[in-house]
Amino acid sequence: MTGRDRVLAALAHVEPDRVPFDLASTQVTGIANGAYAKLREHLGFPPAPPRTCDLIQQICVPHDDLLQRLAVDTRGLFPLCSHNLPLPVGGERWQQTHRDAGANWEYRDEWGCVHHFPKDNGLYYALVASPLPDMAVSAADVAGLALPAGDEPWRVEGLREQALRYREQGYAVVVKSLCAGLAEMAERIRGMENFLVDLLVNPQVADALMARFLDIKMRFWERCLAEVGDVVDVVMEADDYGTQDSQLISPETFRARVKPKLRRLFEHLRALAPDAKRFFHSCGAVRPLIPDFIDIGVDILNPVHITAAGMDPAGLKHDFGADISFWGGGVETQTVLPYGTPDAVRDSVRRSVEALAPGGGWVFNTVHNIQADVPPENVLAMWEALQEYGVY
């Protein structure tokens, strides 16, 4: 089977020859620049500057030599935005977009959010300032925000040719969204605490912000899928509703304020690319929301946050495996992958395969991105365990 055959079979809830493997087809299933450099060295590949697909998280697009060595079944398309513009550290464009802020480099993105990257031993950028940080904000203030249109042609230039090449090479093709989700972008614009308060005491502002991002996303997807809708296999959206123990937004508030907008977005995706599977990312303890995701047309849930409350993979597979596919959860990434022994990594992979692989409906990936401190020995132990246990 080709990688594409393997992924499509799994997403059709059919057991392929082996569990399909994704690495770095999205900015939430990837590998940090630091971990990638160490992995290349460990495998004997020459150093190569990575192409950053998420500047803020410092997540990269691996080179094809490594992807082929690991028999990765997927390839990603990354429409341009302020989080993945080609900005090599120290380069001319990087210097144009960054300001010296003492101990940090300061970066202002296209949404008006300000991020800091520590000069000494920095691993990723942190949000430090939001465009609407005051408690007293009106819907008129939201309407007055200067935000990108989302459908600028330059965002998708060259993506069709790239998708066609990946399809000819036999890979499943994934295309990501323009930005984070409706609630998460609103949290960035207002600050998380303010937005969560808005949902309860100032819902007009919360609704206005999410509606603005819904409109931007709708325009983006119209532009993007006009280019690649017939040559991609998976379209990816994301938002984050879970914590380790519960939900950031109560299920009742989610259903009242967020779900109707999310439904419109997924109906739009279905209309624009009816043959593509719809992938939705939300970290944390989102089990109470999974029926809602299924209801609005989500085909794939990412990740399987296996250490969060209620996210036991065997239980999720039993209760929801007939109605949704899972993408991720292949190894525990908070403690085992960065700090465990290779044997502990292999055991984590084995348990995930046993829970999620039967009957198809699963693409292997880590719970979240492989962080910079993950030793290459553990990445290889993960991959070797998948080769051993992931054969049907």
N, C-alpha and C positions, 0 to 999 in steps of 0.2 A: 504493500500500500504506500502511496505517497503521503506526505505529511498532511496535505489537504484532505485526502480520502480518510485518513485516520481521524482528523478533527471532526469532519462532517459526520462520520459514522457515530462517533461518541456523542455529538450533539443531537443526533437522531435517536439516542438511547439504544444504540446497537454496539455490541462489544467489537472493537477493531482487533487487529493483531496484537497490539500493545497499547497501553495507556498513552495518549498523545501528550507531548511535552511542549510547554510554552516557556520561553525566556525572552522577556524584553519586547514583546509585541505592543505593550502599552507602558505608560508611565507608572502603573501600579503593579506591574508584574515583572519588574526589571532588576537591574543590578547597579549599585552605586559605582561611580568612577573609580574610587579607591579599591574596592573589592574586585572590579573588573581588571585593573592593572595587575593586581597580585595574581589573579587567576590566569591571565595570559602568561605571566612569567612562570607560574607553576607548571603550566602545560607546555612550556618550551616555545611559545610563540614570541616573535620579536615585539618590542614596545610599539604601540600605535596610539596616537591621540584619538580618544573616543569622540563621537558626535553626541553632544548632550541633547537628550530629548526632554529633559525637565531641569532647567537651570536651578530652580528653587530647591528641589530635592537632590540635585546633582546625580541624576540617573542618566545612563548612557544607552546608546544604540550600539550593541556589540558588532564587531566586524564579522564578515561572513566566514572567515576561516574558523573562528571559535564556534559560531553557530552550527557550522557543518560538523565540526569535531564532536559536538554534543548532540547531534541529530535532532536539532530543534525543529518542530513541525510548523511553526508559525513565523510570520513576518509582519511587522507593523508599519503603518503609514502615520506620519506625524505632521499634520497641517501646521503651518507656522503661526506662532503666537509669541508673546513676550517671554514665555517660559522656555522656549526652545529655539529662539533665533540663534544662528551660529555666532556664539560669543566666546571664543577661546580666551582664557584668562590672560590678561595683559595685552591682548590684541587691540587694534585701533578701535573697533566697534565696542569692545568691552570698556575701553577707557572713555568712550563717548557716553555710555549709559550708566557708568558708575561714578560715584562721588566719594572722595576720601572723607570718612567720618571718624577719624581717630583710630580706635582699635578695630574698626570695621570698614568694609566697603559697603556703600549704600547704593541700592538699586531700586528705581521706581518703575513699576511695570505699567502696561498699557491701561490698566484699570484704575490707576492712581494709588495703588498700594505700595508702601515703602518696605523694603526688606534689607536686613543687614547680614553680611557674611563676615565672620571673624577673620582677621588677617592671620592670626596665629592658630594653626591647627583647626581651621574651620572645616566643617563637614557638609553643611548645607545652610541655606538662607532661612532667616526667621522673620516673620511679619512683625514690624514695629510701629507702623502708623497706617491708619485707615482713612479714607476720604470723608466719611461722615461719622466722626467719633463721638459727637455730642449726644447726650441723652435726649434732648428735645429736637427732634427732626420731623419734618412733615413730608407728606407725599409730594409736595411741590419741590422740596429739596431733592428728592429722589429723581423727579422728572428733569431737574436741572443738571444732573450729573453728566459730565462729558465722558461718554463710553464709546468704544469702537462699535461699528455697525455689525461686524461679524462675518459679512459676506464679501470682504475684500478679495479680489481675484488672486492676489499674490499669495494668499494663504494656502492655496491648493495647487499652485503651479508645479507641474512635474509629477503629481501624485498618480495620475492615470498610467503613465508610462512605467512608473515604479510598480504599481499594482499588477499590471500585465506581465511584467518580468517575473514577479514573485509567483504569479499563477502558472506561468509557463514552466517555472522551476519546480512546481509541485507543492508549494507551501499554502497553508491557509492564510488569508490576508485579513488583517484587522485594521480598522481605522478608528482613531480616537476623536474625542470631541475637542472643541475649541478651548474650553476652560473647565474648571471644576463645576460642581452641580449648583442647582438653583439656591438651595439653602446655604451651601458652603460659600458660594460667591457673595451672598448677602451677609454672611458672617464676616467675610473679609472686608466688605465695604463699611459695615457698621461696627466691627469688633464683635467677637462672639457673644460676650455677655449682653451687649446692647440688643443684638438681633434676637437672642433667646427671650429677652424681656419683651421686645416688640411683638413677638408672636402672641403673647398673652395680653399685653396692655395697650399696644399700639399696632394692631393687626393691619391697619391701612398702610403703614410704612412697610411692614414685612411683606404684604401682598404686592405692593408697588415695586419693591426691589426684585422679588422673585419674578414678577411679570416682565420686568425689563430684561432680565437675563433669559427668560423663556423666549422673548421676541428675538434676542440676539442669537440664541441657539437655533431657533427655527430658521432664521436667515442663513446662518452658517451651514446648517445641514442641507438646505436647498442648494446652495452653491457647491458644497462638497460632494453630495451624492449625485448631482447632475454630472459631475466629473467621473466618479468612481462607483456609483451605486450598483452597477451591473457587474463589477469585477472585484467586489469585496465580499467576504464571507461573514464578517462580524462587524457590527457597528457598536461603539463603546461609549457609554455615558457613566457618570459617577456622581455620587453625593455621599456624605458621611452622616449617618444617623445614630451610630452606636458608640458606646463606651465599652470598657472592659466588662462592666457589670450590668449595664442597663442601656437605655436609649437617651440620646441628647434631647430628642423631641418625643413627647409621649405619643403612643400610637393614635390617641384621639386627636391630638393637635396635628400630627402628620396627616391624618385622613381629612381633617377639615381645611388645612391651609396649604399643604404641599402636594398631596396626592392628585387633586384635580389638575394641577399644572403639569405634574409629571405624566399623567395620563395623556394630556394633549401632546407632549413631547414624544412619547412612545408611539402614539397613533401617527404622528408626523413621520417618524422614522419608518414605520411599517408601510406607509403610503409611498415614501420616496425610494425605499429599497426593500421590496416585499420578500425577496429571496434571502436576505441577510438575517442572521440571528442577532438579537438585541441583547447586549452584554451590559450589566449594571453592577457597579462597584459601590459597596458600602461596608466599611470596617465595623467591627465591634459586634455587640449583642443585638442582632437585628432579627432574631427568630420571630418575634411577634409581628414583624412587618412582611415576612416572606409571602404570606397569602395575598397581601396587597400588591407586592411586586408581580406576582403571577397574574393577578387580576388586570393589571394595566398593560400586560404584554411583555414583561421581561422574560427572555428565554434562558439567560445565563446569569447566575449570581456569583459575584466575586467580592471578596475572597470567602473562603470558609475559615472564619476566625476561630480556630479550633480550641483556643484557651479562653474565649469569652463565654459569659454566662449563656447557657442554652444552646451553644453552638457545637455540641458534640456531633462529629460527622456522621456516625452511624445513625443517630436519631434523625438528623436532617435528611439523610438518604432515605430512611424508612418513611418519613412523613411527607416529604416533598419531592423525592427523586423521580416520581412519574410525571411531574408537572414542570420541572425546571432542571436545568443542568448546572453543575458546579464547576467552577474554574478557580483552582487554588486550593489551599489547605493541605498541600502535599507534605509539608514539614513545618514544625513549630519554629517561628522566626524571632520570638522575643527573647528566648533563653537558649533553646537547644542549638539552633543553627549558629549563632555567634559564639556561644560559650561552652557548648557541650562537646563531648568527644565524638569522633567519627562513628563509633558504635552507637552512641545515643542518637545521632542523626539518622543512621540506617534504621534504627528501631522506630523512630518517629515516622519515617517514610513507610515502613512496612505496615504500621497500624493504619495510616491514612489510606493506603492502597486497599487493605482489607475492607475498610469501611465504605469507600467511595467508588471503587472500580467496578464492582459487579453490576452487570446490565448496561454498561456504558454510562453516558451522562456525566462524564468527568474529564476535564483537561488538567493535567498536573502542572502546578506552579506552587511556589512558596505561598505562605499566608500573605506576605506583602513583600516589597522590594528587598533584595539582598543588600544589607547595609555595609558601609565601608569597613567595619571592623570584623566582618565574617572571614575566617581563614579559608584559603582556597582548598585546603584538605577537606573541610566540611562541605564545601560546594561539590567537590568530586565525590565524597561519600554519599551525598544526596543523589547525585546522578547515577552512580553505580548501583545504589539500592533500587532506584526506579527501573534500571535495566534488569535487575534480578527479579523483583517482585511484580513489575508492571506488565508482564507478558500474560495474555489471556490463554 
